[in-house]
Amino acid sequence: MENRAAGDDGFADDEFVVNIENVSGKVDYSKLIQRFGSEPIMPGLVERIERLTGRPAHPFLSRGFFFSHRELDKLLDAYEGGRKFYLYTGRGPSTDSMHLGHLIPFIFCKYLQDAFDVPVVIQMTDDEKYLYKQVNLESLRQYTIENVRDIIACGFDVNKTFIFSNLEYIQHLYPNVLRIQKNVTVNQVRAIFGVNDSSNIGKVSFSAIQAAPSFASSFPQVFEGCQNMLCLIPCGIDQDPYFLMTRDVAPRLGSPKPHLIHSKFLPALQGMDKKMSSSVEESAIFLTDSEARIREKVMKYAFSGGQSTISDHRRLGADLNVDISYQYLSFFLEDEKELQRIRAEYSSGKMLTVEVKKILVGLISELVRRHQAARSGISDDLVREFMSVRKLNLSAP
Ligand code: TRP
């Protein structure tokens, strides 16, 4: 094992928890890197990606939202040596309305797909949500399709992207699922995922199903003729335990370890100590929210790092580290100069919270509006095509 991950009862002395079932408290991301034993993304690595792709890094990367990795440098070495790779990410379709935070890995994946010209596979873990939540399989099938529409709306290339529901694709994954199951013990699963003797047995073995797409051989038709591709997984850092297990088991399967790039969590409107959550309506901007609703939520709930009186604010300025509107702008406002201006004027007290909130409302409303427009143009046929088992176009354009 490279390092232990946070099980259910681990690290009680720290103020925050990050594991596959729970994220809570104000996450200290440098501490998390130490806990998980991953590596921080340094500016040199970002520059190297810019050099290799011949385009500026996505702001999620250059501004540190994707902040940690496992052997991304080695993947780039292999890529430079002519080795191909694919991207693997996924989503647990636990609801039919996704929020802004859910979109981040997909926006980032789409950037990587374009920048490196690589295929993408996206796993919809309807099975996982069935095992972990109170929801029936019929609703999950519906959520999967609705979520897939949101994912496609991020702009993926249908010739290079395969999206699959575990309930439907499981037969193809099964040979690798079995190989993984045979090579991982209950003790390991207990240590990594915090399952215990009263967990349902589906939870004990589910990790093998999330691990399997990390190996190109799980896609015999989709990657026909390209079975030796390496795998890069962009994911929220809470998903790391799955892939720590996968990397551990890979050599026993005679397969290369997947490479990882981890993101932070999008904080809730209420502040940096919570993450955006679909179960708390006011914490999140949903992809179905109207402009009026977005304005209301931002104005009412977005935690302000500004001072409580205008004269104090002019004198002291805002604390940008806790200011949610500024934090969101730093993720979604691509214009670097404009962001710098806001940073300077808001932190010095020249700008007021309400002015920053207005900018945020405009930006997010436009993003959501564009998303909705893209989504409404997606036909049932296109959804079926993305989800059909077929050979992807793996050659360079
Ligand atoms: N378990 C993830 C979730 O609940 C979904 C998922 C499956 C995933 N495979 C993945 C996420 C690979 C990131 C990378 O959302």
Boltz pocket constraint, residues with backbone or C-beta under 6 A from the ligand:
constraints:
  - pocket:
      binder: B
      contacts: [[A, 88], [A, 89], [A, 90], [A, 91], [A, 92], [A, 123], [A, 124], [A, 125], [A, 128], [A, 210], [A, 233], [A, 234], [A, 235], [A, 236], [A, 239]]
      max_distance: 6.0
